[in-house]
C-alpha cells in the first residue's frame, strides 16, 4: 500500500476520533462517544475527503429505522411500568449478584441467538439498570455482561446479528448446519465469560441482595397499556425471527412496532423525546466515517498482509480470517467489516467453512474493544441516557480477555471440524 496525502489525512482523522472515544474528555469538557464520531464525520466532509451525497448514501437507513422503532417500544414500556415490572421479577429470581450475572449472561446470550442482538441489548440495558438500582448493586459488571453476551450468543445462528445475516444470504449456509458448528463454541464461550467476569469483578459478586423489593405489579402504571406494549414487543420479536420467511426487513418490523407503541402511549411527545438521539447520531456518523476510511484505502492496506492465507484452507484459513477480523473490526466495527469482505470472499469462491469462520471471527472480535461491535455502543449510549456509564478502558479490561479466549475456543473448534 502506498501512503499518500489522502491516506495520511484519513488516518489522522480516525486516530483523533479513536483518541476522543478513549479519553472521553478534552480539558474540562466531556466528549460523548456520539460527539467524537460526529466530529470525525464532519472533518471528512469539511476536508473534501467525502462528498455530501456519498455521505448520505453511506448511512444505512435500515439500521437507523430499526433503532428508532425499538427506542419507541422501549420508551412506552417505561411509561406503562412494564420495564420496571420485569426488573423486579428479574431480581427476585436472581437473589444475589453472582447469580444475577449468570442469569444476565444466559438470558442475553440465548435471546441474541434467535433475535437481533442489537434489539436485545436495547431492551435489556434499561432492565439491568433498573434491577441494579433496586438493590443498590454496581451496574458496570452487568452492563458489560449484556454487551459481551449479546455478541457471543449471536454467533450461534445466522440471524443473531446483521453480519451473520449478510453472510447467510451471500453463502447460502443452512441454519441447522450453521448452528451445528457453532453450538459448542458459543456454549463454552458463555461459560468462559461468566467465569472471567466473576473473577474480574469478584468484589461486586459477594453476598446476597438484602433490599426489600416492592411487588412487581406495583410498578404498572397502566395494566392494559403494559399488556398492549408487551404484545407489540412480542410481535416484533416474532417478526425478527420470521423475517427470512416473510421477506419483511427487520427495520420495517421494528418501525411498525414503534408506531404501534406510539399509538397506545399516554404521552407521545415524551415517547419521541425518549428516543436516544445520541445513538442515532453516532450510527449515522459512524457509517460516514467508516465509508471514508474504506475509500481512502486504509482497510485494503490492513487486508493485504492476510491475503495469501485467507483461502489457503484448513487451520490456516481459520487463523487468518480470525486475525483479520480482530484487526479490522476494531477500525470499522464488525458489520461494516463483513460488508467490505463480502466481495472478496465471493470472488475467491470461499467454501462454507471459510464463510463460517468469517461469521464467527467478526462476531467474537466485536468484544475486544468498545468499538468492535455496534451492540457495545448501544449498551453504552442506552446507559448514558439513564445516567450511567463506563469507560473505554473499563470495557477493555473485561472485553479484551473475554474476546481473546472466546476467539481461541471458536477458532480451535472450527479448525478441527473443518
ZAVO-426970 format. One record per residue: residue in one letter; x, y, z of N, C-alpha, C in turn. Coordinates in steps of 0.001 Angstrom, whole numbers, padded with zeros to 6 digits, always signed. Layout:
ZAVO-426970
aXYZXYZXYZ;...
END
This chain:
ZAVO-426970
x+000839-001204+000000+000000+000000+000000+000870+001249+000000;x+000577+002167-000915+001315+003420-000991+000613+004488-000155;x+001392+005174+000679+000839+006192+001560+000926+007560+000893;x-000252+008130+000616-000327+009469+000064-001012+010416+001031;x-001301+011622+000569-001924+012631+001434-003302+012181+001906;x-004063+011536+001019-005422+011111+001385-005382+010081+002515;x-004478+009102+002386-004379+008063+003414-003921+008651+004753;x-002976+009571+004708-002469+010175+005945-003548+011017+006624;x-004315+011762+005821-005390+012574+006393-006466+011678+007010;x-006820+010596+006301-007835+009672+006818-007358+009024+008113;x-006100+008625+008152-005541+008004+009353-005533+008986+010521;x-005181+010234+010250-005127+011247+011306-006523+011502+011891;x-007533+011575+011012-008900+011812+011486-009392+010631+012310;x-009137+009424+011800-009596+008253+012545-008880+008153+013895;x-007578+008454+013923-006821+008424+015180-007395+009436+016169;x-007789+010604+015675-008394+011626+016534-009708+011123+017124;x-010562+010533+016276-011845+010003+016746-011614+008936+017806;x-010690+008033+017534-010414+006940+018466-009903+007497+019795;x-009010+008498+019711-008455+009102+020930-009553+009778+021754;x-010458+010475+021086-011551+011136+021809-012459+010125+022492;x-012697+008992+021832-013556+007963+022421-012861+007309+023612;x-011559+007123+023509-010803+006522+024613-010724+007480+025797;x-010385+008744+025535-010156+009707+026609-011462+010270+027192;x-012460+010462+026313-013787+010953+026703-013777+012367+027291;x-012670+013058+027226-012587+014387+027830-011482+015195+027161;x-011761+016483+026927-010747+017419+026451-010726+018566+027446;x-009677+018619+028253-009665+019598+029338-010786+019312+030318;x-011618+020311+030559-012758+020138+031466-014020+019735+030727;x-013923+019569+029419-015102+019294+028604-015252+017796+028329;x-016410+017259+028645-016700+015862+028357-017018+015706+026876;x-016512+014631+026268-016796+014340+024859-017528+013010+024800;x-018816+013049+024460-019586+011816+024335-019114+011023+023119;x-019402+009717+023139-018998+008860+022017-019608+009358+020714;x-020883+009753+020758-021539+010195+019534-020928+011499+019027;x-020478+012361+019965-019873+013632+019556-018523+013391+018893;x-017755+012439+019418-016458+012119+018823-016626+011630+017389;x-017610+010745+017178-017838+010213+015835-018367+011306+014901;x-019205+012192+015414-019721+013299+014597-018594+014234+014160;x-017665+014502+015064-016504+015335+014713-015730+014696+013565;x-015545+013374+013644-014837+012675+012568-015549+012791+011237;x-016872+012594+011252-017647+012699+010009-017553+014101+009417;x-017643+015126+010263-017585+016498+009772-016197+016840+009213;x-015148+016273+009816-013799+016516+009296-013625+015887+007918;x-014127+014676+007737-014036+014041+006420-014779+014861+005366;x-015946+015380+005745-016716+016202+004806-016053+017551+004587;x-015616+018185+005677-015049+019527+005586-013747+019572+004808;x-012965+018488+004875-011687+018441+004150-011843+017921+002727;x-013075+017650+002333-013327+017208+000963-012943+015768+000692;x-012750+014956+001758-012397+013554+001558-013622+012709+001245;x-014790+013305+001387-016035+012626+001041-017070+013681+000702;x-017848+013429-000343-018883+014388-000729-020122+014188+000136;x-020959+015207+000190-022182+015118+000988-023105+014029+000446;x-023193+013931-000877-024046+012885-001480-023556+011491-001103;x-022240+011296-001141-021677+009992-000778-021897+009702+000707;x-021821+010737+001525-022029+010558+002960-023452+010116+003252;x-024408+010770+002598-025816+010399+002790-026058+008968+002314;x-025459+008615+001176-025622+007261+000636-024999+006210+001543;x-023969+006591+002296-023273+005635+003162-024083+005260+004396;x-025009+006122+004800-025803+005872+006010-026812+004768+005727;x-026775+003717+006527-027666+002568+006350-029029+002888+006955;x-029999+003165+006103-031320+003574+006579-032024+002452+007337;x-031728+001194+006986-032348+000082+007704-031957+000092+009175;x-030684+000341+009448-030218+000392+010838-030858+001561+011575;x-030926+002714+010930-031472+003902+011584-032957+003721+011931;x-033724+003181+010989-035151+002971+011236-035376+001889+012283;x-034538+000856+012259-034627-000194+013267-034448+000396+014665;x-033429+001243+014843-033161+001821+016156-034288+002734+016612;x-034795+003566+015717-035897+004464+016082-037113+003660+016539;x-037463+002619+015791-038610+001792+016153-038450+001142+017509;x-037269+000576+017779-037042-000109+019053-036973+000869+020216;x-036411+002046+019994-036393+003061+021053-037817+003440+021463;x-038710+003561+020506-040096+003900+020812-040767+002799+021631;x-040527+001540+021263-041106+000421+022016-040608+000444+023459;x-039299+000627+023645-038719+000640+024992-039273+001795+025811;x-039405+002977+025220-039904+004134+025950-041339+003924+026422;x-042178+003329+025603-043559+003064+026015-043589+001959+027076;x-042653+001016+027019-042537+000030+028091-042236+000707+029423;x-041423+001757+029382-041118+002520+030599-042356+003269+031073;x-043065+003908+030152-044257+004688+030510-045324+003837+031198;x-045504+002617+030733-046547+001759+031295-046089+001015+032546;x-044784+001080+032845-044252+000374+034007-043844-001057+033710;x-043972-001500+032465-043647-002881+032136-042160-003167+032338;x-041318-002203+032008-039882-002390+032151-039508-002570+033629;x-040105-001726+034488-039834-001826+035916-040385-003136+036479;x-041530-003576+035982-042131-004843+036388-041169-006007+036090;x-040609-005999+034892-039674-007052+034503-038407-007012+035357;x-037953-005794+035722-036751-005667+036541-036942-006315+037907;x-038090-006085+038526-038363-006672+039844-038436-008189+039738;x-039112-008693+038714-039191-010137+038504-037786-010726+038333;x-036963-010003+037626-035604-010457+037341-034807-010596+038636;x-034885-009605+039513-034119-009625+040758-034630-010703+041712;x-035933-010877+041763-036490-011907+042640-035956-013290+042244;x-035736-013494+040967-035181-014770+040510-033685-014859+040813;x-032978-013715+040820-031523-013719+040988-031096-013944+042430;x-031636-013179+043367-031370-013280+044810-029978-012799+045222;x-028996-012897+044356-027650-012458+044693-026902-011991+043465;x-025791-011232+043638-025076-010648+042486-024480-011673+041532;x-023891-012748+042071-023266-013740+041191-024313-014453+040340;x-025446-014792+040971-026496-015465+040217-027139-014521+039206;x-027251-013231+039568-027811-012277+038620-026908-012138+037394;x-025578-012151+037617-024646-012100+036493-024860-013301+035579;x-025008-014488+036171-025221-015702+035383-026524-015619+034592;x-027589-015121+035239-028890-015007+034561-028817-014020+033407;x-028120-012897+033612-027961-011913+032537-027250-012551+031348;x-026162-013260+031611-025374-013872+030539-026193-014913+029780;x-026892-015779+030516-027672-016830+029857-028830-016230+029061;x-029578-015321+029693-030752-014763+029017-030357-013977+027776;x-029387-013075+027923-028972-012246+026782-028340-013113+025694;x-027523-014093+026092-026876-014963+025112-027875-015754+024293;x-028859-016366+024971-029866-017160+024261-030768-016271+023414;x-031215-015159+023989-032097-014249+023245-031399-013701+022007;x-030109-013384+022129-029369-012811+020996-029150-013813+019877;x-029227-015103+020200-029056-016120+019168-030242-016166+018221;x-031425-015882+018738-032634-016056+017933-033332-014737+017599;x-032850-013666+018170-033347-012339+017820-032170-011562+017231;x-032357-010307+016998-031252-009460+016558-030578-008915+017810;x-029271-009143+017965-028631-008808+019240-028726-007323+019573;x-028750-006454+018562-028898-005026+018839-030228-004732+019525;x-031281-005445+019145-032586-005257+019775-032579-005787+021201;x-031894-006902+021425-031833-007496+022762-031159-006544+023745;x-030010-005975+023358-029306-005086+024295-030072-003788+024507;x-030790-003364+023479-031577-002148+023599-032657-002309+024668;x-033259-003496+024753-034296-003761+025745-033689-004119+027103;x-032597-004905+027101-032048-005405+028361-031280-004361+029154;x-030656-003399+028497-029860-002403+029217-030679-001649+030262;x-031827-001076+029909-032617-000395+030951-033165-001341+032012;x-033447-002596+031652-033914-003569+032649-032816-003834+033670;x-031595-004031+033206-030472-004293+034100-030195-003090+034996;x-030255-001878+034432-030032-000673+035232-031097-000549+036321;x-032354-000792+035943-033440-000711+036924-033280-001765+038007;x-032888-002979+037612-032707-004064+038568-031596-003739+039560;x-030461-003254+039064-029339-002904+039943-029703-001749+040876;x-030465-000785+040389-030860+000352+041216-031726-000084+042387;x-032584-001066+042159-033486-001527+043209-032744-002147+044385;x-031614-002789+044118-030881-003468+045193-029546-002803+045520;x-029239-001690+044858-028002-000977+045154-026753-001667+044645;x-026886-002489+043600-025718-003187+043053-024978-002286+042064;x-023665-002472+041959-022878-001734+040971-023285-002196+039580;x-023516-001260+038697-024136-001584+037416-023150-002009+036339;x-021908-001526+036395-020949-001748+035315-020745-003225+034964;x-020527-004130+035935-020309-005537+035550-021460-006118+034742;x-022682-005733+035086-023853-006293+034415-024070-005646+033044;x-023751-004356+032923-023863-003693+031629-022861-004282+030638;x-021642-004499+031090-020633-005097+030216-021022-006529+029871;x-021622-007251+030833-022083-008617+030562-023150-008626+029476;x-024026-007619+029456-025056-007524+028416-024396-007425+027041;x-023399-006546+026921-022722-006360+025630-021984-007620+025199;x-021162-008177+026094-020358-009348+025736-021227-010553+025403;x-022261-010778+026211-023137-011939+025988-023900-011831+024688;x-024294-010604+024332-025062-010437+023090-024211-010808+021881;x-022937-010466+021909-022066-010807+020790-021770-012300+020745;x-021474-012892+021904-021174-014331+021935-022401-015143+021530;x-023556-014845+022139-024772-015598+021838-025212-015469+020396;x-025039-014278+019826-025490-014059+018442-024685-014849+017435;x-023509-015349+017848-022676-016152+016941-023274-017523+016658;x-024292-017926+017431-024853-019264+017293-025631-019462+015997;x-026337-018444+015548-027242-018601+014407-026957-017564+013319;x-027419-017825+012104-027232-016851+011024-028203-015675+011087;x-029089-015634+012102-029995-014486+012241-029718-013715+013527;x-028620-014061+014225-028350-013441+015514-027842-012018+015432;x-027238-011647+014319-026717-010288+014179-026683-009917+012697;x-026555-008640+012392-026612-008211+010987-025529-008820+010102;x-024293-008961+010632-023234-009503+009779-023475-010965+009444;x-024044-011736+010372-024358-013125+010068-025455-013234+009009;x-026416-012319+009071-027478-012301+008061-026883-012052+006678;x-025956-011092+006598-025298-010808+005314-024559-012047+004801;x-023853-012744+005691-023081-013929+005304-024001-015066+004880;x-025110-015242+005585-026067-016306+005221-026615-016074+003819;x-027005-014837+003535-027567-014512+002220-026546-014768+001119;x-025302-014380+001371-024265-014491+000350-023765-015923+000169;x-023646-016676+001281-023024-018001+001227-024015-019136+001034;x-025266-018918+001448-026266-019969+001360-026117-021055+002420;x-025341-020807+003474-025186-021788+004556-026533-022026+005228;x-026898-023290+005463-028154-023610+006115-028126-023264+007598;x-029296-022937+008137-029384-022544+009542-028943-023667+010473;x-029412-024889+010239-029061-026008+011112-027578-026345+011029;x-027018-026289+009827-025593-026539+009666-024759-025490+010384;x-025188-024258+010282-024520-023143+010954-024533-023372+012465;x-025718-023679+013006-025858-023871+014447-025093-025103+014926;x-025074-026143+014111-024355-027355+014495-022876-027107+014715;x-022291-026231+013889-020866-025936+014022-020576-024952+015173;x-021541-024085+015481-021284-023019+016457-021811-023300+017861;x-022593-024357+018048-023215-024615+019354-022171-024797+020458;x-021173-025627+020214-020153-025888+021244-019319-024632+021541;x-018780-023926+020526-018010-022710+020830-018815-021651+021586;x-020099-021492+021243-020915-020480+021921-021181-020876+023371;x-021531-022146+023609-021774-022606+024979-020521-022451+025836;x-019377-022872+025308-018123-022727+026048-017753-021251+026221;x-018064-020441+025219-017760-019014+025294-018552-018310+026380;x-019840-018615+026487-020666-018004+027531-020207-018443+028919;x-019826-019711+029045-019315-020206+030327-018009-019495+030690;x-017124-019336+029707-015858-018641+029944-016094-017191+030335;x-017056-016543+029681-017378-015152+030006-017809-015025+031466;x-018687-015924+031911-019172-015875+033301-018014-016013+034285;x-017149-016983+034058-016035-017213+034975-015077-016020+034994;x-014840-015431+033825-013907-014304+033756-014486-013051+034397;x-015761-012747+034131-016372-011563+034729-016508-011721+036246;x-016833-012923+036674-016941-013148+038121-015590-012958+038797;x-014503-013327+038101-013163-013131+038659-012745-011665+038608;x-012999-010998+037483-012609-009593+037334-013357-008712+038315;x-014644-008989+038521-015474-008179+039412-015820-008935+040693;x-014852-009690+041210-015128-010544+042363-015603-009754+043581;x-015134-008511+043746-015575-007706+044887-017058-007353+044795;x-017586-007313+043566-019000-006969+043372-019898-008193+043391;x-019313-009378+043466-020089-010614+043363-020372-011270+044714;x-020011-010597+045806-020172-011192+047129-021541-010892+047726;x-022005-011803+048621-023217-011563+049389-024501-011857+048638;x-025589-011380+049237-026921-011548+048672-027625-010200+048648;x-028689-010112+047877-029459-008881+047834-030336-008803+049086;x-030130-007728+049867-030856-007600+051124-032062-006669+051021;x-032075-005825+050023-033131-004816+049919-034503-005459+049788;x-035471-004855+050472-036850-005330+050328-037413-004781+049030;x-037995-005644+048245-038483-005253+046926-039993-005073+046947;x-040488-004095+046197-041945-003967+046075-042496-005115+045232;x-043784-005329+045339-044409-006308+044457-044276-005824+043014;x-043992-006736+042123-043754-006344+040731-044928-005593+040138;x-046151-006007+040507-047360-005397+039939-047511-003925+040338;x-046875-003519+041441-046991-002128+041891-046343-001151+040913;x-045476-001657+040051-044784-000786+039102-045611-000476+037855;x-046697-001204+037659-047506-000999+036455-048387+000234+036610;x-048129+001243+035797-048955+002451+035819-050207+002274+034974;x-050151+001362+034033-051302+001054+033179-051231-000421+032819;x-052068-001220+033467-052034-002656+033217-052394-002967+031758;x-053439-002291+031262-053852-002531+029873-052762-002100+028902;x-052136-000942+029188-051056-000461+028338-049852-001389+028362;x-049559-001933+029559-048435-002862+029684-048687-004128+028873;x-049912-004648+028954-050251-005832+028156-050107-005528+026668;x-050588-004352+026277-050571-003986+024857-049142-003838+024327;x-048285-003098+025057-046927-002899+024571-046127-004198+024682;x-046470-005036+025653-045836-006347+025729-046160-007189+024508;x-047441-007135+024087-047852-007877+022895-047164-007320+021646;x-047007-005997+021592-046328-005367+020456-044867-005813+020400;x-044201-005814+021569-042806-006244+021624-042672-007709+021201;x-043606-008555+021664-043570-009983+021303-043780-010160+019801;x-044705-009383+019229-044952-009464+017792-043719-009035+016998;x-043016-008000+017497-041798-007548+016825-040727-008638+016854;x-040623-009326+018004-039655-010412+018136-039967-011529+017136;x-041238-011889+017043-041651-012923+016091-041330-012473+014661;x-041559-011203+014406-041249-010659+013086-039774-010730+012757;x-038907-010485+013763-037464-010593+013539-037086-012023+013166;x-037631-012984+013943-037295-014392+013726-037786-014870+012356;x-038992-014409+011976-039617-014895+010741-039254-014061+009512;x-038307-013124+009667-038021-012201+008559-037544-012925+007296;x-036829-014039+007467-036367-014799+006293-037539-015359+005497;x-038612-015728+006213-039769-016324+005546-040712-015268+004986;x-040918-014194+005754-041883-013177+005338-041314-012210+004313;x-039989-012046+004334-039379-011075+003437-039434-009656+003962;x-040021-009480+005149-040078-008147+005749-038723-007803+006341;x-038147-006667+005982-036879-006252+006610-037089-006035+008106;x-036062-006329+008916-036212-006148+010354-036436-004672+010704;x-035948-003762+009864-036171-002340+010114-037655-002011+010017;x-038334-002578+009038-039767-002328+008874-040558-002919+010037;x-040139-004103+010498-040796-004730+011644-040646-003855+012884;x-039430-003367+013136-039179-002523+014299-039951-001214+014207;x-039991-000625+013015-040690+000648+012854-042196+000468+013016;x-042729-000660+012529-044156-000944+012724-044456-001112+014208;x-043559-001815+014939-043738-001974+016375-043668-000647+017098;x-042711+000194+016721-042590+001508+017342-043799+002389+017085;x-044321+002327+015866-045508+003124+015527-046722+002659+016321;x-046876+001329+016455-047993+000795+017233-047867+001186+018699;x-046628+001121+019232-046409+001519+020626-046727+002995+020820;x-046379+003809+019834-046646+005247+019919-048141+005525+019969;x-048923+004728+019260-050380+004921+019238-051004+004694+020605;x-050456+003759+021402-051049+003467+022709-050389+004262+023832;x-049370+005052+023489-048661+005825+024505-049570+006893+025119;x-049436+007071+026425-050191+008134+027094-049554+009492+026923;x-048310+009539+026494-047599+010805+026298-046676+010625+025088;x-047213+010891+023908-046467+010619+022679-045272+011540+022503;x-045394+012782+022930-044253+013703+022827-043086+013204+023682;x-043414+012749+024880-042375+012203+025758-041746+010962+025136;x-042552+010137+024478-042026+008926+023849-041022+009277+022752;x-041351+010272+021928-040440+010686+020858-039175+011309+021453;x-039341+012120+022514-038166+012690+023175-037305+011609+023819;x-037925+010493+024176-037202+009402+024820-036306+008624+023880;x-036449+008828+022574-035519+008199+021627-034111+008675+021944;x-033169+007762+022020-031787+008133+022315-031154+008703+021045;x-031320+009999+020884-030846+010638+019662-029328+010633+019567;x-028644+010512+020717-027190+010388+020681-026749+009139+019945;x-027458+008026+020185-027151+006778+019483-027415+006920+017986;x-028513+007589+017646-028843+007796+016233-027738+008590+015535;x-027287+009669+016185-026200+010485+015616-024919+009664+015500;x-024636+008842+016525-023423+008022+016491-023419+007115+015267;x-024516+006399+015038-024532+005439+013937-024497+006134+012584;x-025217+007230+012439-025175+007965+011175-023743+008440+010891;x-023095+008977+011923-021723+009467+011768-020754+008317+011524;x-020986+007184+012217-020091+006037+012061-020103+005529+010620;x-021281+005456+010010-021359+004993+008629-020558+005909+007700;x-020623+007210+007959-019877+008160+007133-018377+007979+007335;x-017948+007896+008608-016521+007750+008912-015965+006454+008323;x-016690+005350+008509-016186+004065+008026-016143+004004+006510;x-017128+004622+005853-017114+004668+004386-015919+005474+003892;x-015632+006578+004576-014499+007406+004174-013170+006678+004407;x-013061+005964+005526-011846+005209+005812-011639+004116+004770;x-012725+003434+004390-012635+002366+003401-012231+002925+002033;x-012806+004075+001666-012499+004683+000370-011045+005152+000289;x-010486+005508+001443-009104+006029+001451-008080+004940+001144;x-008473+003685+001276-007545+002584+001030-006918+002021+002289;x-007239+002593+003459-006649+002099+004707-007066+000664+004991;x-008332+000346+004740-008819-001004+005011-008144-002011+004089;x-007992-001639+002815-007302-002525+001872-005872-002795+002328;x-005246-001774+002932-003900-001949+003452-003851-002917+004618;x-004903-002923+005444-004968-003860+006571-005201-005289+006093;x-005980-005440+005018-006294-006770+004499-005095-007404+003798;x-004266-006584+003161-003182-007078+002314-002275-008117+002980;x-001823-007932+004248-000927-008934+004861-001559-010314+005027;x-002900-010376+005016-003590-011656+005223-003993-012323+003903;x-003825-011637+002790-004380-012101+001524-003859-013465+001080;x-002606-013800+001380-002031-015057+000898-002534-016278+001650;x-003079-016086+002863-003512-017238+003676-005016-017293+003918;x-005755-016274+003508-007196-016233+003770-007908-017473+003240;x-007534-017906+002054-008239-019011+001410-007322-020217+001175;x-006308-020346+002046-005356-021446+001912-005969-022782+002299;x-007029-022731+003099-007692-023960+003536-007236-024390+004925;x-008089-025193+005600-007747-025741+006909-007544-024684+007975;x-006657-025006+008924-006448-024124+010061-005843-022784+009648;x-005099-022764+008529-004503-021511+008081-005566-020477+007740;x-006623-020924+007055-007710-020009+006718-008401-019495+007977;x-008695-020418+008897-009378-020015+010137-008539-018992+010900;x-007242-019294+011062-006367-018383+011801-006259-017032+011109;x-006150-017043+009790-006006-015802+009036-007280-014966+009089;x-008431-015628+008931-009709-014914+008966-009964-014340+010351;x-009651-015124+011396-009827-014627+012759-008876-013467+013044;x-007647-013567+012586-006690-012484+012798-007100-011211+012088;x-007568-011349+010847-008050-010192+010093-009274-009578+010763;x-010180-010428+011241-011381-009935+011931-011008-009139+013170;x-010054-009665+013941-009631-008987+015163-009036-007618+014859;x-008264-007533+013760-007602-006271+013423-008563-005240+012847;x-009323-005638+011841-010117-004661+011093-011421-004300+011809;x-012001-005229+012559-013256-004923+013248-013101-003790+014259;x-011888-003618+014786-011672-002527+015733-011593-001178+015024;x-011371-001218+013731-011290+000015+012943-012644+000367+012346;x-013341-000636+011823-014582-000368+011086-015834-000802+011830;x-015714-001537+012946-016810-002249+013603-017142-003472+012742;x-017769-004490+013335-017839-005778+012624-018824-005814+011454;x-019916-005062+011526-020864-005098+010406-020254-004471+009142;x-019691-003260+009208-019039-002718+008015-017879-003587+007527;x-017153-004214+008462-016047-005093+008071-016540-006241+007204;x-017603-006899+007629-018141-008016+006845-018651-007525+005496;x-019304-006364+005484-019794-005810+004217-018637-005578+003239;x-017497-005140+003772-016315-004924+002936-015759-006250+002415;x-015835-007300+003249-015237-008589+002905-016102-009437+001971;x-017382-009158+001884-018269-009991+001053-017770-010153-000385;x-017447-009064-001090-016985-009257-002478-015655-010004-002564;x-014803-009859-001529-013521-010579-001514-013767-012081-001419;x-014647-012489-000509-014961-013909-000339-015716-014464-001546;x-016585-013648-002120-017344-014086-003298-016397-014329-004469;x-015474-013422-004686-014534-013558-005808-013621-014767-005636;x-013316-015130-004381-012435-016261-004120-013195-017581-004059;x-014529-017549-004267-015366-018748-004168-015118-019474-002841;x-015206-018717-001740-014941-019261-000408-015844-020447-000111;x-015308-021436+000615-016114-022604+000964-016910-022319+002245;x-017894-023162+002602-018724-022909+003788-017923-022726+005071;x-016835-023472+005237-016014-023335+006436-015384-021957+006549;x-014979-021392+005407-014376-020064+005421-015427-018981+005687;x-016617-019159+005126-017707-018223+005429-018058-018274+006917;x-018103-019488+007468-018436-019644+008882-017356-019012+009763;x-016099-019156+009359-015003-018527+010105-015135-017007+010082;x-015567-016458+008949-015781-015014+008856-016894-014577+009807;x-017981-015356+009848-019097-015025+010742-018658-015074+012200;x-018003-016167+012593-017583-016331+013991-016499-015330+014369;x-015511-015172+013501-014403-014273+013806-014841-012833+013952;x-015648-012356+013015-016090-010958+013073-016990-010715+014273;x-017843-011687+014610-018763-011507+015726-018031-011499+017060;x-017167-012477+017286-016462-012578+018569-015391-011499+018714;x-014824-011044+017611-013853-009944+017665-014514-008655+018126;x-015833-008594+018000-016563-007412+018458-016433-007159+019940;x-016025-008174+020719-015883-007999+022167-014522-007462+022586;x-013570-007369+021679-012218-006969+022057-012150-005532+022554;x-012864-004624+021891-012880-003222+022313-014296-002673+022201;x-014484-001503+022752-015804-000866+022737-016314-000634+021324;x-015420-000324+020383-015818-000012+019012-015913-001241+018121;x-015649-002434+018671-015635-003635+017849-016989-004060+017343;x-018059-003713+018069-019412-004130+017677-020412-003030+018007;x-021420-002923+017169-022456-001911+017383-023174-002121+018711;x-023368-003390+019112-024086-003687+020348-023404-003046+021557;x-022071-003003+021555-021333-002406+022669-021690-000928+022832;x-021722-000228+021715-022019+001207+021746-023479+001440+022121;x-024379+000575+021655-025790+000713+022017-025967+000590+023527;x-025264-000366+024143-025333-000519+025599-024835+000743+026283;x-023683+001265+025841-023119+002464+026459-024048+003662+026310;x-024567+003878+025098-025440+005029+024870-026751+004892+025648;x-027314+003682+025679-028549+003470+026434-028313+003682+027916;x-027140+003294+028408-026810+003506+029817-026625+004988+030120;x-025917+005697+029240-025661+007118+029478-026938+007947+029425;x-027896+007504+028634-029171+008229+028592-029934+008083+029904;x-029504+007117+030749-030128+006902+032063-029169+007230+033199;x-028136+008012+032896-027236+008497+033929-026141+007545+034353;x-025922+006469+033606-024866+005505+033924-023853+005485+032776;x-022624+005050+033073-021620+004991+032015-020499+004036+032400;x-019656+003719+031445-018404+003027+031695-017421+003501+030631;x-016140+003435+030953-015123+003984+030060-014652+002957+029036;x-013918+003452+028061-013302+002582+027056-012393+001564+027742;x-011587+002035+028700-010650+001138+029384-011371+000154+030291;x-012491+000561+030886-013270-000362+031711-013810-001508+030863;x-014302-001171+029684-014774-002224+028773-013611-003101+028337;x-012469-002483+028036-011303-003224+027567-010840-004239+028609;x-010926-003867+029885-010473-004749+030963-011198-006086+030949;x-012480-006055+030614-013259-007299+030553-013366-007839+029135;x-013501-006950+028168-013747-007376+026795-012550-008011+026125;x-011359-007462+026341-010165-007996+025671-009885-009447+026058;x-009807-009779+027359-009565-011197+027689-010712-012106+027279;x-011949-011628+027432-013094-012453+027034-013084-012692+025534;x-012814-011634+024766-012764-011765+023313-011675-012713+022854;x-010495-012597+023443-009379-013461+023049-009660-014931+023377;x-010210-015186+024563-010493-016569+024965-011577-017184+024086;x-012661-016443+023846-013753-016994+023040-013340-017179+021584;x-012495-016284+021063-011996-016464+019703-011079-017680+019618;x-010273-017912+020664-009403-019082+020678-010215-020368+020703;x-011290-020368+021513-012152-021549+021592-012809-021835+020238;x-013415-020790+019659-014118-020965+018382-013154-021316+017255;x-012003-020628+017222-011028-020895+016164-010518-022329+016212;x-010186-022806+017413-009699-024178+017552-010760-025184+017143;x-011997-024932+017548-013084-025878+017223-013346-025911+015720;x-013432-024734+015089-013701-024686+013646-012549-025294+012850;x-011328-025104+013328-010175-025708+012636-010228-027229+012704;x-010741-027754+013819-010826-029212+013983-011952-029836+013156;x-013130-029171+013154-014286-029764+012460-014268-029472+010973;x-013482-028470+010550-013326-028199+009125-014429-027374+008530;
END
